[in-house]
Amino acid sequence: MRSRSTWFTVHRWLGVGLGLWFALVGLSGAILVFEDPIDAWLNPRLLTTNSRGAHLSAQTIVERADAVYPLGLVEKIRFPAADGDVYRLTMRVKPRRVGAERIEATFDPVSGTFLGARSLESLGIAPPDILRTLYEFHRNVLLGNAGSNIVGIAGLLLLTSAITGFVLAAPRTRAALKRIVWINPRTSATRIAYDFHRSTGIVFAVTLLLATLTGATLVYVNYVRDLVSVFSKVAPFPIVPWQQQSTHEPLQLDRVIADVRQRFPEHSLLEVHGSPRQIAGHLYYLKKPGDVHRLGDTIAWINPLSGEMMVERSPRTRTAGEGFMHWLFPLHSGTAFGMPGMIAMSATGGAPLLMVLTGLWVWLRKRRGERISRDRQIARLQLGRSTTATLR
């Protein structure tokens, strides 16, 4: 009983002290699971198009971007994945000047028309900024690197809350096992709230534990990578030997893309990270049906001077440690299990809000009941003393 009381105390005060945080981080995560469709719905003029037909090449789109931003530097190209999608280019505007700003510029893939741009550094609740703001809140409470530590510690506390709640709710008899997710609508409101609290925790126990554990791991991903490397090597991407080849011009982007697609004919090219003007290595993210990661399970590290593929990270080449690191985000976001997994993780994000509300209701009602019981006991004692004094 003493051990159970300790578990209950820890669970109760974690919920009371950090309940609002648990609810907000859960809700933000629930929305971010479906970030891309929500973003497109909020910003249709920027992120969608009605154009249909053959897509212009990436090189052509980069040239259009150079025309719009003559001093801009392309850092990432996101390809249209389906009809209605657009080219999305991450750019650093006026990179050689103080206060250079990173933006996302979008282009119609058929006509090449410049659709617009939004800042990747400003935060706010306007449609172009709100999901980025939500992501930064989910990642670091809008406090930068210092906030990441707060999120990591809070994530571990949320994991503790989930574990203590599961221990308390775990059935100890066969009869209790049958009622593990039972809600009796004919009892008091407090009992119904308690049943909702317990049942929600039991139903989402596995996904809550998975979300909190992977979330805390992603916050401290560099430390985790170092730890994993002790058991299975997680190799960094190599540095392109540009010093020896500094007089060479980078190959045409379309030529490199064609070579990559020829190497991976079953894959769709989703993103390229790295400026076409620079000779540092470029990352090509490729995806085929069945991949668990949002950007695909295959990454090709290409030397833009020679077109040589320096590293391939894919299921056939990853070490056990690299595979472990690769699976962290798909497990956290639910993409590891396709659409059912994403729905489950989104629902899991909403579960803390329900559990916080029902838990606080039960706690406040219990405190009120204890106070009323204590007042009544004091009143009975005073009445008893008064009666005794009268009889004397």
C-alpha positions as CSV (number, residue, x, y, z in Angstrom):
1,M,0.0,0.0,0.0
2,R,2.9,2.4,0.8
3,S,4.4,1.6,-2.6
4,R,1.1,2.3,-4.4
5,S,0.7,5.5,-2.4
6,T,4.1,6.7,-3.7
7,W,3.2,5.9,-7.3
8,F,0.0,7.8,-6.8
9,T,1.7,10.8,-5.3
10,V,4.2,11.1,-8.1
11,H,1.5,10.7,-10.8
12,R,-0.8,13.2,-9.2
13,W,1.7,16.0,-8.7
14,L,3.2,15.5,-12.2
15,G,-0.3,15.9,-13.6
16,V,-1.1,19.0,-11.4
17,G,2.3,20.7,-11.9
18,L,2.8,19.9,-15.6
19,G,-0.7,19.0,-16.8
20,L,-1.0,22.1,-19.0
21,W,2.3,21.5,-20.6
22,F,1.4,17.8,-21.3
23,A,-1.8,18.9,-23.0
24,L,-0.2,21.6,-25.1
25,V,2.7,19.5,-26.3
26,G,0.4,16.7,-27.1
27,L,-2.0,18.9,-29.1
28,S,0.8,20.5,-31.0
29,G,2.2,17.1,-31.8
30,A,-1.2,15.8,-32.9
31,I,-1.5,18.7,-35.4
32,L,2.1,18.3,-36.7
33,V,1.5,14.7,-37.6
34,F,-0.5,16.1,-40.5
35,E,1.5,19.2,-41.0
36,D,1.8,19.1,-44.8
37,P,-2.0,18.8,-45.7
38,I,-2.9,21.3,-43.0
39,D,-0.2,23.8,-44.2
40,A,-1.5,23.4,-47.8
41,W,-5.1,24.0,-46.6
42,L,-4.1,27.1,-44.7
43,N,-2.0,28.5,-47.6
44,P,-3.6,27.3,-50.8
45,R,-2.2,30.1,-53.0
46,L,1.3,29.5,-51.8
47,L,1.4,25.7,-51.7
48,T,-1.1,24.4,-54.2
49,T,-1.8,24.8,-57.9
50,N,-4.4,23.9,-60.5
51,S,-1.9,23.4,-63.3
52,R,-1.6,20.0,-64.8
53,G,1.0,18.8,-67.3
54,A,4.7,18.0,-67.6
55,H,6.8,19.5,-64.8
56,L,9.7,21.8,-65.5
57,S,13.1,20.6,-64.5
58,A,14.7,21.5,-61.1
59,Q,17.4,23.5,-63.0
60,T,14.8,25.6,-64.7
61,I,13.0,26.3,-61.4
62,V,16.4,27.3,-59.8
63,E,17.0,29.7,-62.7
64,R,13.5,31.2,-62.1
65,A,14.4,31.6,-58.4
66,D,17.7,33.3,-59.3
67,A,15.7,35.8,-61.5
68,V,13.4,36.6,-58.6
69,Y,16.2,36.8,-56.0
70,P,19.4,37.6,-57.9
71,L,21.5,37.5,-54.7
72,G,19.7,34.6,-53.2
73,L,21.2,31.2,-52.4
74,V,19.1,28.0,-52.8
75,E,19.7,25.6,-49.9
76,K,17.0,23.0,-50.4
77,I,14.6,22.0,-53.2
78,R,11.4,20.1,-52.4
79,F,9.9,18.5,-55.5
80,P,6.1,18.3,-56.2
81,A,5.1,14.8,-55.1
82,A,1.6,14.8,-56.7
83,D,-0.7,16.8,-58.9
84,G,-1.5,20.1,-57.2
85,D,1.8,20.3,-55.4
86,V,4.4,23.0,-56.1
87,Y,8.2,23.4,-56.1
88,R,9.3,24.6,-52.7
89,L,12.7,26.2,-52.5
90,T,14.4,27.1,-49.2
91,M,16.6,30.1,-49.9
92,R,18.9,32.5,-48.1
93,V,18.2,36.0,-49.4
94,K,21.2,38.2,-49.7
95,P,23.5,35.7,-47.9
96,R,26.6,37.8,-48.0
97,R,25.0,40.6,-46.0
98,V,24.3,41.0,-42.4
99,G,20.8,39.9,-41.4
100,A,20.4,37.5,-44.3
101,E,16.9,36.0,-44.1
102,R,15.9,32.4,-44.9
103,I,12.7,32.1,-46.9
104,E,10.6,29.5,-48.6
105,A,9.8,30.4,-52.2
106,T,7.2,28.4,-54.2
107,F,6.9,28.0,-58.0
108,D,4.3,26.4,-60.2
109,P,5.8,23.2,-61.5
110,V,4.2,23.4,-65.0
111,S,4.5,27.1,-65.8
112,G,7.3,28.1,-63.5
113,T,5.3,31.0,-62.2
114,F,6.6,32.5,-58.9
115,L,3.7,31.9,-56.5
116,G,5.1,33.7,-53.4
117,A,7.4,33.4,-50.4
118,R,7.3,33.3,-46.7
119,S,9.9,33.8,-44.0
120,L,11.3,30.8,-42.3
121,E,12.5,32.9,-39.3
122,S,9.4,34.8,-38.3
123,L,6.9,33.4,-35.8
124,G,3.2,34.2,-35.5
125,I,-0.3,33.1,-35.8
126,A,-0.8,34.2,-39.4
127,P,-1.5,31.2,-41.8
128,P,2.0,31.3,-43.4
129,D,3.7,31.2,-39.9
130,I,1.4,29.3,-37.6
131,L,2.6,25.8,-38.2
132,R,6.3,26.8,-38.0
133,T,5.4,28.5,-34.7
134,L,3.7,25.3,-33.5
135,Y,6.7,23.2,-34.5
136,E,9.1,25.5,-32.7
137,F,6.9,25.4,-29.6
138,H,6.7,21.6,-29.8
139,R,10.5,21.4,-30.2
140,N,11.9,24.1,-27.9
141,V,9.0,26.1,-26.3
142,L,10.0,29.0,-28.6
143,L,13.2,29.4,-26.5
144,G,15.8,28.1,-29.0
145,N,18.5,25.7,-27.8
146,A,17.8,26.4,-24.1
147,G,14.2,25.5,-24.7
148,S,15.2,22.1,-26.1
149,N,16.6,21.1,-22.7
150,I,13.3,22.2,-21.1
151,V,11.4,20.1,-23.6
152,G,13.7,17.1,-23.1
153,I,13.3,17.2,-19.3
154,A,9.6,17.7,-19.6
155,G,9.4,14.8,-22.0
156,L,11.1,12.5,-19.5
157,L,8.7,13.7,-16.8
158,L,5.8,13.0,-19.1
159,L,7.2,9.5,-19.6
160,T,7.4,9.1,-15.8
161,S,3.7,10.2,-15.6
162,A,2.7,7.7,-18.2
163,I,4.6,4.9,-16.5
164,T,3.2,5.7,-13.0
165,G,-0.3,6.0,-14.5
166,F,0.0,2.6,-16.2
167,V,1.2,1.0,-12.9
168,L,-1.8,2.5,-11.0
169,A,-4.3,1.5,-13.7
170,A,-3.0,-2.0,-14.3
171,P,-5.7,-4.6,-13.2
172,R,-4.9,-6.8,-10.3
173,T,-7.8,-9.2,-10.4
174,R,-9.7,-11.0,-13.2
175,A,-12.8,-8.9,-12.5
176,A,-10.8,-5.7,-12.8
177,L,-9.3,-6.9,-16.1
178,K,-12.8,-7.3,-17.6
179,R,-13.6,-3.7,-16.6
180,I,-10.2,-2.3,-17.7
181,V,-11.8,0.1,-20.3
182,W,-15.3,0.1,-18.9
183,I,-17.1,3.4,-18.3
184,N,-20.3,3.2,-16.2
185,P,-22.7,6.0,-17.4
186,R,-25.1,5.4,-14.5
187,T,-22.7,6.4,-11.7
188,S,-21.6,9.8,-10.5
189,A,-19.8,12.4,-12.6
190,T,-16.6,12.0,-10.7
191,R,-16.6,8.3,-11.2
192,I,-17.3,8.7,-14.9
193,A,-14.4,11.2,-15.1
194,Y,-12.1,8.7,-13.3
195,D,-13.2,5.9,-15.7
196,F,-12.4,8.1,-18.7
197,H,-9.0,9.0,-17.2
198,R,-8.1,5.4,-16.6
199,S,-9.5,4.0,-19.8
200,T,-7.8,6.6,-22.0
201,G,-4.5,5.9,-20.3
202,I,-4.9,2.2,-20.8
203,V,-5.9,2.5,-24.5
204,F,-3.1,4.8,-25.4
205,A,-0.5,3.4,-23.0
206,V,1.7,1.9,-25.7
207,T,1.6,4.9,-28.0
208,L,2.0,7.3,-25.2
209,L,5.1,5.5,-24.0
210,L,6.4,5.3,-27.6
211,A,5.8,9.0,-28.3
212,T,7.4,10.3,-25.1
213,L,10.4,8.0,-25.2
214,T,11.2,8.8,-28.9
215,G,10.4,12.5,-28.3
216,A,12.9,12.7,-25.5
217,T,15.4,10.8,-27.5
218,L,15.1,13.1,-30.5
219,V,15.8,16.1,-28.2
220,Y,19.1,14.6,-27.2
221,V,19.8,13.0,-30.5
222,N,23.5,13.8,-30.6
223,Y,24.1,12.1,-27.2
224,V,22.0,9.2,-28.3
225,R,24.0,8.9,-31.6
226,D,27.2,8.8,-29.6
227,L,25.9,6.2,-27.3
228,V,24.6,4.0,-30.1
229,S,27.9,4.3,-31.9
230,V,29.5,2.5,-29.0
231,F,27.6,-0.6,-30.0
232,S,27.1,-0.1,-33.7
233,K,28.9,2.6,-35.8
234,V,26.8,5.6,-37.0
235,A,29.1,7.1,-39.6
236,P,28.9,10.8,-40.5
237,F,28.6,11.9,-44.1
238,P,32.1,12.5,-45.6
239,I,33.5,15.9,-46.6
240,V,33.8,16.5,-50.3
241,P,37.5,17.1,-51.1
242,W,36.7,20.5,-52.6
243,Q,40.1,22.0,-51.9
244,Q,41.8,19.8,-54.5
245,Q,39.0,20.4,-57.0
246,S,38.2,24.1,-56.3
247,T,38.7,25.1,-59.9
248,H,36.0,22.7,-61.2
249,E,32.5,23.9,-61.8
250,P,29.7,21.9,-60.3
251,L,27.8,19.7,-62.8
252,Q,24.4,20.9,-64.1
253,L,21.8,20.0,-61.5
254,D,19.5,18.3,-64.0
255,R,22.4,16.0,-65.0
256,V,23.1,14.9,-61.4
257,I,19.4,14.4,-60.8
258,A,19.1,12.2,-63.9
259,D,22.1,10.1,-62.7
260,V,20.5,9.7,-59.2
261,R,17.2,8.7,-60.7
262,Q,18.9,6.2,-63.0
263,R,20.6,4.7,-59.9
264,F,17.3,4.4,-58.1
265,P,14.7,3.8,-60.7
266,E,12.1,2.6,-58.2
267,H,12.3,5.7,-56.1
268,S,10.7,9.1,-56.2
269,L,13.0,12.1,-55.6
270,L,11.5,14.2,-52.8
271,E,14.2,16.7,-51.7
272,V,17.7,17.9,-52.5
273,H,19.6,19.6,-49.7
274,G,22.5,21.7,-50.8
275,S,23.0,24.8,-53.0
276,P,23.6,24.1,-56.8
277,R,26.2,26.9,-56.7
278,Q,28.3,25.3,-54.0
279,I,30.6,22.4,-54.2
280,A,29.9,20.8,-50.8
281,G,28.1,17.5,-50.9
282,H,24.4,17.3,-51.7
283,L,21.8,15.1,-50.0
284,Y,19.2,13.4,-52.2
285,Y,16.2,12.1,-50.4
286,L,14.5,9.2,-52.2
287,K,11.3,7.3,-51.4
288,K,9.6,4.2,-52.7
289,P,6.3,2.5,-51.6
290,G,6.6,1.0,-48.2
291,D,9.2,3.3,-46.8
292,V,8.7,4.4,-43.2
293,H,10.2,7.8,-43.2
294,R,8.4,10.9,-44.5
295,L,11.3,11.7,-46.8
296,G,12.0,8.1,-47.7
297,D,14.4,5.5,-46.4
298,T,17.1,6.2,-48.9
299,I,19.6,9.1,-48.8
300,A,22.3,9.6,-51.5
301,W,25.3,11.8,-50.7
302,I,26.5,13.2,-54.0
303,N,29.7,15.0,-55.0
304,P,28.3,17.8,-57.2
305,L,31.7,18.2,-59.0
306,S,31.9,14.7,-60.3
307,G,28.4,13.3,-59.8
308,E,30.0,10.5,-57.7
309,M,27.8,8.9,-55.1
310,M,30.0,9.1,-52.0
311,V,27.5,7.5,-49.5
312,E,24.3,5.6,-49.8
313,R,22.1,5.3,-46.7
314,S,19.4,2.8,-47.3
315,P,18.0,-0.4,-45.7
316,R,20.6,-2.4,-47.6
317,T,23.6,-0.3,-46.4
318,R,22.7,0.9,-42.9
319,T,24.4,-0.5,-39.9
320,A,22.2,-1.5,-37.0
321,G,23.0,1.7,-35.2
322,E,22.2,3.8,-38.3
323,G,18.9,1.9,-38.7
324,F,18.0,2.6,-35.1
325,M,18.6,6.3,-35.5
326,H,16.6,6.3,-38.8
327,W,13.6,4.8,-37.1
328,L,13.3,7.3,-34.3
329,F,11.3,9.9,-36.1
330,P,9.0,7.5,-38.0
331,L,8.1,5.9,-34.7
332,H,7.5,9.3,-33.1
333,S,5.3,10.7,-35.9
334,G,3.6,7.4,-36.7
335,T,4.7,7.2,-40.3
336,A,6.4,3.9,-39.5
337,F,3.0,2.3,-39.7
338,G,1.5,4.3,-42.5
339,M,-1.8,6.2,-42.3
340,P,-3.1,4.0,-39.4
341,G,0.0,4.8,-37.4
342,M,-0.3,8.6,-38.1
343,I,-3.9,8.6,-37.0
344,A,-3.0,6.7,-33.9
345,M,-0.2,9.1,-33.0
346,S,-2.4,12.1,-33.7
347,A,-5.1,10.7,-31.4
348,T,-2.4,10.0,-28.8
349,G,-1.4,13.7,-29.0
350,G,-5.0,14.6,-27.9
351,A,-5.1,12.0,-25.1
352,P,-3.1,14.1,-22.6
353,L,-5.7,16.9,-22.8
354,L,-8.5,14.5,-21.9
355,M,-6.5,12.9,-19.1
356,V,-5.5,16.2,-17.7
357,L,-9.1,17.5,-17.6
358,T,-10.5,14.3,-16.1
359,G,-7.6,13.9,-13.7
360,L,-8.0,17.5,-12.4
361,W,-11.7,17.0,-12.0
362,V,-11.3,13.9,-10.0
363,W,-8.5,15.4,-7.8
364,L,-10.5,18.6,-7.1
365,R,-13.7,16.7,-6.3
366,K,-11.7,14.4,-4.0
367,R,-10.2,17.4,-2.3
368,R,-13.6,19.0,-1.9
369,G,-15.0,15.7,-0.5
370,E,-12.1,15.4,2.0
371,R,-12.6,19.0,3.1
372,I,-16.3,18.4,3.6
373,S,-15.6,15.2,5.5
374,R,-13.0,16.9,7.7
375,D,-15.4,19.8,8.5
376,R,-18.1,17.4,9.4
377,Q,-15.8,15.4,11.6
378,I,-14.7,18.6,13.4
379,A,-18.4,19.6,13.8
380,R,-19.2,16.2,15.3
381,L,-16.3,16.5,17.7
382,Q,-17.4,20.0,18.8
383,L,-21.0,18.8,19.2
384,G,-19.8,15.9,21.3
385,R,-17.7,18.2,23.5
386,S,-20.6,20.6,23.9
387,T,-23.0,17.8,24.9
388,T,-20.5,16.4,27.4
389,A,-20.1,19.9,29.0
390,T,-23.9,20.3,29.2
391,L,-24.4,16.9,30.9
392,R,-21.8,17.8,33.5
